[in-house]
């Protein structure tokens, strides 16, 4: 703005003795903030007009860096110009800040005055170094540089003119700036006031200019990196390894935190999980299961050994889920052993809470706890064509994780844990995710001879087949041959994990009914001949199973035919069977004598029942338990009461998957408990324990066993 003092000069021709009268009038200037006063003296009857005209212009149109991050700076240059003919002094302040507790208050501001000397050397003098909101240049009017003209004689240059001063403003964010200041804008006015040297504002010539400015911050609560095809599986993006597009990378905030006390049978329950939302569970820690056993979420170690095993040492009969941390009553896949005892699991919420419990039978000798943290996915990004992602973490407070949504057919190679963990939101870069493409698994065709029974008349002999492969297999054109004969199978299909029984054309109703009763899903393959091969021989024979293209699938021999295995004769009314359905190591050790042949199922008679007993409870578990999906039990015992023995009975049932080989029942308590089981009175003098077990496959009874 230009503020001028306009003088109507009245000139009169006077004699030497006359005096000069000067009449001054002021013309009002619209939109001026100047307060003007003036006295002019005629020298040689020549009069001039005095002007004070301040101009402040941006040498650069805006601050050169926007979207500031901590540690970054942005600069803008200003020219202060004297367009009038009155020398003036000036000051500067900041006004009209857009925030009172945000970015504007956090920004630091350095202000430099630039000038050239006679040797064309550029001088850079720091005039202010404080918070932007506190900036005030020449507040005491004692800065000789803050005036035009000043003490530095003008030297010709291309940056500023003789009536100009050159300033550079440098704004920056501290390196420790709070992430909550990200994605903000600070706008402010730079107020410059000039006044006549020797005067004061309001009582002498003065002028004022206002320049509006703005600065923006980027989010530094963010994480970025690359999703890449880790061809050499080293967890590092190497030259030639391409980025992977269209993968989802997500960040999850802490949703719930629980502590499971292992010393008591007291499950802990989370908050309700949002239906359809991804959650990540992190479990860490170890506990003492007794004086010798240390366990974590899945694995256990016995003192004196460096090995950690899925089955608990000395308690192998209880199965691999014993001492597992379970969710809603079942053991999830916690993955492979981790030496830091930190395990991760991804799930999708269904609107319900999660209940965590320890699969133990005696909590009294435990010591320690497991820590559980549940993270909820709240923000995500999709990788671009180069595999790059960037996630704003502003919404996340406290501990959080960053992970990827896995895609079928790919195996993760980085990061080592599968997730990145952080304790606070900040700027994180180069947090990459590596994956290697895994070729799709080929369907496995594997049908084995699972059990063989030889009948004295040969008419009731049979061979049990088991499909341990991954796909249904057609048996049309397959052959089964003994040492002296061969039979071709008809057009049957055997599903994965399904049994089939080859019988002769003379198989009687009793045999066929037994097969149907043992396993209604078993396929019965009736041959057109009265014998299998030339008739199986219990004292020595062989069986060879081949596909239609003559590929050998399985074989076995016994007795005096040791062409394949060296095994004893097959006893009368007994069978040879694999110790576990489908177990095939191509050795005689796969086979055992079966005292009670059971065509169509893995025999229940070889289920191993494991017992542990003390004075207060009975622990009952099953191994080699394939072939039944339900067991019913009746446990009777006697105990001493007021000098006499009283008989008690415990009944119940427990279900499992048909081909699960292990089953652990809850401990049976020798005592009388309240209806809620919270108050129990122990029985003493326990004797005459009898356990009756009945095995089922669906509605079909497979058999019974009794333990005394």
C-alpha positions in Angstrom: 0.0 0.0 0.0 1.1 3.5 -0.7 0.6 6.2 1.8 1.5 9.7 0.6 1.4 13.1 2.2 -0.1 15.4 -0.5 0.7 19.1 0.0 -1.2 21.9 -1.7 1.6 24.3 -2.0 0.8 28.0 -2.2 3.6 30.0 -3.5 3.7 33.7 -3.1 6.2 36.2 -4.4 7.3 38.3 -1.5 9.7 41.0 -0.7 12.8 40.3 1.3 11.1 41.6 4.4 7.9 39.6 3.8 7.3 36.2 5.3 6.2 33.0 3.7 2.9 31.5 4.7 2.4 27.8 4.0 -1.1 26.3 4.0 -1.2 22.5 4.2 -4.2 20.3 3.5 -4.5 16.5 3.5 -6.3 14.5 1.0 -7.8 11.3 2.5 -6.5 8.0 1.1 -9.2 5.3 1.1 -8.2 2.0 2.9 -5.0 3.4 4.5 -4.0 2.6 8.0 -1.5 5.4 8.0 -1.7 8.2 10.5 0.0 11.2 8.9 1.5 14.5 10.2 3.9 16.7 8.4 5.7 20.0 8.5 7.4 21.3 5.5 9.8 24.2 5.3 10.4 26.2 2.1 14.0 26.3 1.0 14.6 28.7 -1.8 10.9 28.9 -2.4 11.0 25.2 -3.6 8.5 22.7 -2.0 8.4 18.8 -2.2 6.0 16.1 -1.1 7.1 13.4 1.4 6.0 9.8 1.0 6.2 6.7 3.3 5.3 3.7 1.3 5.9 0.2 2.6 5.6 -2.8 0.3 6.1 -6.5 1.4 6.1 -9.0 -1.4 7.0 -12.7 -1.6 10.1 -13.4 -3.5 8.9 -17.0 -3.7 5.2 -17.5 -3.9 4.8 -20.0 -1.1 6.7 -22.1 1.3 8.7 -24.5 -0.9 7.9 -27.7 1.0 4.4 -28.7 2.0 3.3 -31.9 3.8 6.1 -31.5 6.4 7.4 -34.4 8.4 9.3 -34.2 11.6 12.8 -33.0 11.0 11.9 -31.4 7.7 11.9 -27.7 6.9 10.3 -25.4 4.4 11.3 -21.9 3.4 9.8 -18.8 1.8 11.5 -15.5 0.8 10.2 -12.0 1.3 11.3 -8.6 0.0 10.6 -5.5 2.2 10.6 -2.5 0.0 10.6 1.3 0.6 8.6 2.8 -2.3 8.6 6.2 -0.7 11.2 8.9 -0.1 11.1 8.8 3.7 13.5 6.4 5.4 11.7 4.0 7.8 12.2 1.4 10.4 10.0 -1.7 10.6 9.0 -4.7 12.7 7.2 -8.0 12.1 4.9 -10.2 14.0 2.7 -13.2 13.4 -1.1 -12.9 13.7 -4.3 -14.8 13.0 -3.0 -18.3 13.5 -5.4 -20.9 12.3 -4.8 -23.2 15.3 -4.3 -22.5 19.0 -3.1 -25.9 20.1 -2.0 -27.6 16.9 0.5 -27.4 14.1 1.0 -23.6 14.3 2.2 -23.9 17.9 4.6 -26.7 17.1 6.4 -25.2 14.1 9.8 -23.7 14.7 10.8 -20.6 12.7 14.2 -19.2 11.8 14.3 -15.8 10.0 17.5 -14.8 8.2 18.4 -11.4 6.7 20.5 -11.6 3.5 22.8 -8.9 2.1 25.8 -8.5 -0.2 29.0 -6.7 0.6 31.3 -4.8 -1.7 33.1 -8.1 -2.6 29.8 -9.6 -3.7 29.8 -11.9 -0.7 26.3 -12.9 0.5 25.9 -12.5 4.2 23.2 -14.5 6.1 22.3 -13.2 9.5 20.0 -15.1 11.9 17.5 -12.6 13.2 15.1 -14.9 15.0 15.0 -18.5 16.2 11.8 -19.4 18.1 8.4 -20.9 17.7 6.5 -19.5 14.8 3.7 -18.3 17.1 6.2 -16.3 19.1 8.0 -14.6 16.2 8.6 -10.8 16.6 11.3 -9.0 14.6 12.8 -5.8 16.0 10.4 -5.7 18.9 12.6 -3.1 20.7 13.3 -1.0 17.6 17.0 -1.6 18.1 17.9 -3.6 15.0 19.8 -1.3 12.7 19.2 -3.8 9.8 15.4 -3.5 10.1 15.3 -0.2 8.3 15.5 1.2 4.8 18.1 2.5 4.1 20.3 0.7 6.7 24.0 0.4 7.5 24.8 -1.9 4.6 25.6 0.2 1.5 23.8 -1.3 -1.5 25.9 -3.4 -3.8 24.4 -4.1 -7.2 23.0 -7.7 -7.4 20.2 -9.6 -9.0 18.4 -10.5 -5.8 17.3 -7.2 -4.3 17.4 -3.4 -5.1 18.8 -0.5 -3.2 15.5 0.3 -1.5 14.8 -3.3 -0.6 15.7 -5.8 2.3 15.8 -9.5 1.6 14.5 -12.1 4.2 14.3 -15.9 4.2 11.8 -17.6 6.6 12.6 -21.2 7.4 9.8 -23.2 9.2 10.4 -26.7 10.5 8.9 -29.5 12.6 10.8 -30.8 15.5 12.0 -34.4 15.2 9.9 -35.4 18.2 6.7 -33.8 17.0 3.5 -35.5 18.2 1.9 -37.7 15.5 -1.4 -36.2 16.3 -0.2 -33.0 14.4 -0.1 -34.9 11.1 -2.4 -34.0 8.3 -2.9 -30.4 9.6 -2.7 -27.0 8.0 -1.3 -23.9 9.7 -2.3 -20.6 8.1 -1.1 -17.3 9.5 -0.6 -13.6 8.6 2.8 -12.0 8.6 2.3 -8.4 9.8 4.9 -5.8 8.8 4.7 -2.3 10.1 7.0 0.6 9.0 7.2 4.0 10.6 9.3 7.1 10.0 12.7 6.9 11.7 12.5 9.0 14.9 8.7 8.8 15.0 6.2 6.5 16.6 3.2 4.5 15.4 0.1 6.6 15.5 1.9 10.0 15.7 4.1 10.0 12.7 4.2 8.6 9.2 3.6 4.8 9.3 2.4 2.0 7.1 1.3 -1.7 7.5 1.3 -4.7 5.2 -0.2 -8.2 5.8 0.8 -11.3 4.0 -1.1 -14.6 4.3 0.8 -17.9 4.4 0.1 -21.5 5.0 2.0 -24.7 5.8 0.7 -28.3 5.8 2.0 -31.4 7.6 1.9 -34.9 6.3 1.1 -37.9 8.5 4.2 -39.2 10.2 2.1 -41.7 12.0 2.3 -44.0 9.0 4.0 -47.1 7.8 5.2 -47.9 4.3 7.0 -50.7 2.5 6.9 -53.1 -0.4 5.2 -56.5 -0.9 7.6 -58.5 -3.1 8.1 -61.9 -4.6 10.9 -63.4 -2.5 12.3 -65.8 -5.1 15.3 -66.8 -3.0 13.3 -66.9 0.2 15.9 -64.9 2.2 13.3 -62.4 3.5 15.0 -59.4 1.7 14.0 -57.7 -1.5 16.8 -58.3 -3.9 17.5 -57.0 -7.4 15.1 -58.7 -9.8 12.5 -59.5 -7.3 9.3 -57.8 -8.4 6.7 -56.1 -6.3 3.3 -57.8 -5.9 0.2 -55.8 -6.6 -3.3 -56.1 -5.1 -2.3 -57.5 -1.7 -4.0 -56.2 1.4 -1.7 -54.9 4.2 -3.5 -54.0 7.4 -2.9 -52.3 10.7 -4.6 -53.5 13.9 -5.0 -51.8 17.2 -5.1 -53.4 20.6 -8.6 -54.7 21.2 -8.4 -56.7 24.4 -5.8 -57.9 26.8 -6.2 -61.0 29.0 -4.1 -63.0 31.5 -4.8 -66.7 31.9 -3.8 -67.9 35.3 -2.6 -71.5 34.8 -2.9 -72.4 38.5 -6.7 -72.6 38.4 -9.3 -74.0 36.0 -10.7 -70.6 35.3 -11.0 -69.7 31.6 -10.9 -66.0 30.5 -13.3 -64.5 28.0 -12.7 -61.5 25.6 -15.1 -58.8 24.6 -17.5 -59.6 21.7 -15.7 -59.7 18.4 -17.3 -57.7 15.5 -18.8 -60.0 13.0 -16.7 -60.2 9.8 -13.8 -58.2 11.2 -10.2 -59.7 11.2 -8.5 -60.2 14.5 -5.0 -61.2 15.4 -4.3 -63.1 18.6 -0.9 -62.9 20.2 -0.1 -65.2 23.1 3.2 -65.2 24.9 4.9 -66.7 28.0 5.6 -70.0 29.7 4.5 -71.7 32.9 5.5 -74.6 35.0 3.2 -77.6 34.6 5.0 -79.5 37.5 8.5 -79.5 38.9 10.0 -80.9 35.7 7.7 -79.7 32.9 7.7 -76.2 31.4 5.0 -75.4 28.8 3.9 -72.6 26.5 0.8 -72.2 24.4 1.5 -75.5 22.5 4.8 -77.1 23.3 6.4 -78.6 26.4 9.9 -79.3 27.7 11.2 -81.5 30.4 14.0 -80.2 32.6 17.4 -81.5 31.6 16.4 -81.5 27.9 16.7 -78.8 25.2 13.8 -80.3 23.2 10.3 -78.9 23.1 7.6 -81.2 21.9 4.0 -81.0 20.9 3.3 -84.0 23.2 4.1 -83.5 26.8 7.1 -85.6 28.0 6.0 -88.5 30.2 2.4 -87.7 29.2 2.5 -88.7 25.6 -0.6 -90.9 26.0 -2.7 -87.8 26.7 -2.1 -86.7 23.1 -0.7 -83.6 21.4 -3.4 -81.2 22.6 -2.6 -81.9 26.3 -1.6 -78.6 28.0 -2.6 -76.6 24.8 -4.1 -73.2 25.2 -7.5 -73.7 23.7 -10.1 -71.3 22.2 -13.7 -72.1 22.8 -12.8 -75.7 23.8 -10.6 -76.7 20.9 -6.9 -76.4 20.0 -6.2 -74.1 17.1 -3.1 -74.4 14.9 -0.6 -72.2 16.8 2.1 -73.0 14.3 5.6 -74.3 14.7 7.7 -73.9 17.9 9.0 -70.4 18.7 12.0 -70.1 20.9 10.7 -66.8 22.3 7.4 -68.5 23.1 5.4 -65.9 21.2 2.6 -67.3 18.9 0.1 -65.6 16.5 -3.2 -66.6 15.2 -5.6 -64.9 12.7 -9.3 -65.3 13.0 -12.5 -63.6 11.8 -15.0 -62.3 14.4 -18.5 -63.8 14.5 -20.1 -61.4 16.9 -19.3 -63.5 20.0 -16.4 -63.4 22.5 -13.5 -65.8 22.7 -13.0 -68.1 25.7 -9.4 -69.1 26.4 -8.7 -72.2 28.6 -5.9 -74.6 29.4 -6.4 -78.2 28.4 -5.1 -79.6 31.7 -6.4 -82.1 34.1 -4.7 -81.0 37.3 -4.1 -77.3 37.8 -2.8 -77.5 41.4 0.8 -78.1 40.5 1.0 -75.3 37.8 2.8 -72.0 38.3 2.7 -69.0 36.0 0.4 -67.4 33.4 0.0 -66.8 29.7 -0.5 -63.3 28.3 -3.1 -62.8 25.5 -3.5 -59.7 23.4 -6.1 -59.4 20.7 -5.6 -56.9 17.9 -8.5 -55.6 15.7 -7.8 -54.7 12.1 -8.9 -51.0 11.6 -7.1 -49.6 8.5 -5.6 -51.2 5.4 -4.1 -50.4 2.0 -3.9 -52.3 -1.3 -0.4 -52.6 -2.8 0.1 -50.8 -6.1 1.6 -52.1 -9.3 5.1 -51.9 -7.8 4.0 -53.6 -4.6 4.1 -50.4 -2.5 1.8 -49.7 0.3 1.3 -46.9 2.8 -1.0 -46.9 5.8 -1.9 -43.9 7.9 -1.6 -44.8 11.6 -3.1 -41.7 13.1 -6.1 -43.6 14.4 -3.9 -46.0 16.3 -2.8 -45.4 19.9 -0.7 -47.7 22.1 0.5 -51.1 20.9 -0.5 -52.1 17.4 0.5 -54.5 14.6 0.9 -54.5 10.9 0.4 -57.6 8.8 -0.8 -58.9 5.5 -3.8 -60.9 4.4 -2.4 -64.2 3.1 -3.4 -65.5 -0.3 -3.8 -69.2 -1.0 -0.9 -70.6 -2.9 1.7 -68.3 -1.3 4.0 -68.7 1.6 5.2 -65.8 3.7 9.0 -65.3 4.1 9.1 -61.9 5.8 8.7 -60.6 8.4 9.9 -63.6 10.5 6.9 -63.5 12.8 4.4 -62.7 10.1 3.6 -59.3 11.7 5.4 -56.1 12.7 4.6 -54.9 16.2 4.9 -51.4 17.5 4.4 -49.6 20.8 3.4 -46.2 19.4 2.4 -44.5 16.2 5.3 -42.9 14.3 6.9 -42.9 10.9 8.0 -46.4 9.9 9.6 -47.1 6.5 10.9 -50.1 4.6 8.6 -52.5 6.5 8.5 -55.0 3.7 6.5 -58.3 3.2 8.0 -61.2 1.3 6.2 -64.2 -0.2 7.1 -67.1 -2.4 4.6 -68.7 -4.6 4.0 -72.3 -3.7 3.0 -74.7 -6.6 -0.4 -76.2 -6.0 -0.2 -79.5 -4.2 -0.9 -82.4 -6.5 -3.6 -84.7 -5.6 -2.2 -87.8 -4.0 -3.5 -91.2 -5.1 -2.6 -93.7 -2.4 -4.7 -96.8 -1.8 -3.2 -99.4 0.5 -4.0 -102.9 1.6 -5.1 -102.2 5.2 -6.2 -105.6 6.6 -6.1 -109.2 5.4 -8.2 -112.1 6.7 -7.8 -115.7 5.5 -10.6 -118.2 6.0 -10.1 -121.9 6.1 -12.6 -122.5 3.3 -11.4 -119.4 1.4 -15.1 -118.4 0.7 -15.2 -116.0 3.6 -11.8 -114.5 3.2 -11.5 -110.7 2.6 -9.1 -107.9 2.0 -9.6 -104.4 3.4 -8.4 -101.4 1.3 -8.0 -97.9 2.6 -7.7 -94.7 0.6 -5.1 -92.5 2.5 -4.8 -90.2 -0.6 -6.3 -86.8 -1.0 -8.8 -87.5 -3.8 -11.4 -90.1 -4.7 -9.9 -92.8 -6.8 -11.6 -95.1 -9.3 -10.7 -98.7 -8.9 -12.0 -100.0 -12.3 -9.4 -102.3 -13.9 -7.3 -102.5 -10.8 -6.0 -105.9 -9.9 -5.3 -107.8 -6.7 -3.1 -110.9 -6.9 -1.8 -113.5 -4.5 1.0 -115.9 -5.0 -0.9 -118.0 -7.5 -3.9 -116.0 -8.9 -5.2 -112.6 -9.9 -8.6 -110.8 -9.8 -9.7 -107.6 -11.5 -11.8 -105.1 -9.6 -15.0 -103.7 -11.0 -15.9 -100.1 -11.6 -15.9 -98.9 -8.0 -14.9 -95.5 -6.6 -13.1 -95.1 -3.2 -13.2 -91.7 -1.6 -10.4 -90.1 0.4 -10.1 -91.8 3.9 -12.8 -94.3 2.8 -12.6 -98.1 3.4 -13.4 -100.8 0.9 -13.6 -104.6 1.5 -12.9 -107.1 -1.3 -15.0 -110.3 -0.7 -15.5 -113.5 -2.8 -18.7 -114.3 -4.6 -19.5 -116.7 -1.8 -19.4 -114.2 1.1 -22.2 -115.0 3.4 -24.8 -112.7 4.9 -23.0 -112.6 8.3 -19.9 -111.2 6.8 -21.7 -108.6 4.7 -23.8 -107.6 7.7 -20.6 -107.3 9.8 -19.1 -104.9 7.2 -22.2 -102.8 7.0 -22.5 -102.7 10.8 -18.9 -101.8 11.3 -18.9 -99.0 8.7 -22.0 -98.3 6.6 -19.8 -96.1 4.3 -17.4 -98.9 3.5 -17.4 -100.0 -0.2 -18.0 -103.7 -0.7 -16.2 -105.1 -3.7 -17.6 -108.5 -4.7 -15.4 -110.6 -6.9 -16.8 -112.9 -9.5 -14.6 -115.8 -8.2 -15.1 -118.0 -5.2 -11.7 -117.1 -3.8 -9.3 -114.2 -3.8 -6.5 -115.1 -6.2 -6.0 -118.8 -5.8 -7.2 -118.7 -2.3 -5.3 -117.0 0.5 -2.9 -119.2 2.5 -2.4 -118.5 6.2 0.9 -120.3 6.4 2.4 -118.2 3.6 1.2 -116.0 0.8 1.5 -112.5 -0.7 -0.8 -109.8 -2.0 0.0 -107.2 -4.7 -2.4 -104.3 -5.5 -1.9 -102.7 -8.9 -3.6 -99.9 -10.8 -5.2 -100.4 -14.2 -2.0 -99.3 -15.9 -0.1 -102.0 -14.0 1.5 -99.5 -11.6 2.1 -101.2 -8.3 0.3 -99.5 -5.4 0.9 -101.8 -2.4 2.0 -105.3 -1.4 2.5 -107.5 1.7 3.6 -111.0 2.4 3.6 -113.3 5.4 4.5 -116.8 6.6 6.8 -118.8 4.4 6.4 -116.3 1.6 9.1 -113.7 2.6 9.4 -112.2 -0.9 8.2 -108.8 0.5 8.3 -109.0 4.3 9.4 -111.4 6.9 6.2 -111.9 9.0 4.8 -114.9 10.9 2.0 -117.1 9.7 -1.5 -115.6 9.9 -3.2 -117.4 12.8 -6.6 -119.0 12.2 -9.6 -116.7 12.8 -7.2 -113.7 13.1 -6.0 -111.1 10.6 -3.0 -109.0 9.7 -3.8 -105.3 9.8 -1.9 -102.0 9.8 -1.3 -100.7 13.3 -2.8 -97.3 12.1 -5.1 -96.9 9.2 -3.1 -96.1 6.0 0.3 -96.2 7.8 2.7 -97.3 5.2 6.5 -97.2 5.7 7.0 -100.3 3.4 8.2 -102.4 6.3 6.9 -105.3 8.3 6.6 -103.1 11.4 3.5 -101.5 9.8 1.6 -104.7 10.4 0.3 -106.4 13.6 -1.9 -109.4 14.3 -5.5 -108.5 14.9 -7.2 -110.8 17.3 -10.7 -109.7 16.4 -10.8 -109.0 12.6 -13.1 -106.0 11.8 -13.6 -105.5 8.0 -14.4 -102.0 7.0 -13.0 -100.0 9.9 -9.7 -99.6 11.8 -10.2 -102.2 14.5 -11.5 -100.8 17.9 -10.0 -103.8 19.7 -6.5 -102.2 19.3 -7.5 -99.0 20.9 -5.1 -98.3 23.7 -6.7 -97.1 26.9 -4.5 -95.1 29.3 -5.2 -94.7 33.0 -3.7 -92.5 35.7 -5.2 -92.6 39.2 -4.6 -91.0 42.5 -6.8 -90.9 45.6 -9.1 -88.1 44.3 -9.4 -88.6 40.6 -9.1 -90.9 37.6 -7.5 -89.7 34.3 -8.7 -91.7 31.2 -7.4 -91.2 27.7 -7.2 -93.2 24.4 -4.5 -93.6 21.8 -4.6 -95.4 18.5 -8.3 -94.5 18.7 -9.2 -94.2 15.0 -12.4 -95.9 13.9 -15.0 -94.6 16.4 -16.6 -91.3 16.8 -18.3 -91.8 20.2 -17.4 -93.7 23.4 -19.8 -94.2 26.3 -18.5 -95.1 29.7 -19.7 -96.5 33.0 -17.2 -96.2 35.8 -18.0 -97.9 39.1 -16.0 -97.9 42.3 -16.4 -98.4 46.1 -15.4 -96.1 48.9 -15.3 -96.2 52.6 -18.1 -94.3 54.4 -18.7 -94.6 58.2 -16.9 -97.9 58.3 -18.7 -99.5 55.3 -18.0 -99.5 51.6 -20.5 -97.7 49.3 -20.6 -98.3 45.6 -20.7 -95.2 43.3 -21.2 -95.0 39.5 -20.1 -92.3 36.9 -21.7 -92.4 33.5 -21.3 -90.3 30.4 -20.0 -90.1 26.8 -17.5 -88.3 24.7 -17.4 -87.7 21.0 -14.6 -87.1 18.5 -13.9 -87.1 14.8 -14.0 -90.7 13.4 -10.3 -90.9 12.4 -8.8 -88.9 15.3 -6.3 -91.2 16.9 -6.2 -89.5 20.3 -8.9 -88.7 22.9 -8.6 -87.3 26.4 -11.5 -87.3 28.8 -11.9 -84.8 31.6 -10.7 -86.1 35.0 -13.2 -88.2 36.9 -13.4 -86.9 40.5 -13.8 -89.5 43.3 -16.2 -87.5 45.4 -19.6 -85.8 45.7 -20.0 -82.3 44.3 -22.7 -79.7 44.3 -24.8 -79.2 41.2 -22.5 -76.5 39.9 -19.4 -78.5 40.8 -18.1 -75.7 43.0 -18.1 -77.6 46.3 -16.9 -81.2 46.4 -16.3 -83.7 49.2 -13.7 -86.3 48.4 -14.2 -90.0 48.8 -11.6 -92.1 50.5 -10.6 -95.7 50.6 -11.2 -96.1 46.9 -11.3 -99.7 45.6 -12.9 -102.0 43.0 -12.7 -99.6 40.1 -14.4 -101.0 37.0 -14.5 -99.2 33.6 -16.9 -100.4 30.9 -16.5 -98.8 27.5 -18.7 -99.0 24.4 -17.6 -97.7 21.0 -19.8 -96.3 18.3 -19.6 -95.1 14.7 -22.7 -93.0 14.2 -25.6 -95.2 15.4 -23.7 -98.4 14.9 -22.1 -100.2 17.9 -18.6 -101.2 17.1 -17.7 -103.1 20.3 -17.0 -102.9 24.0 -14.1 -103.2 26.3 -13.7 -103.5 30.1 -11.0 -102.5 32.4 -10.8 -103.7 36.0 
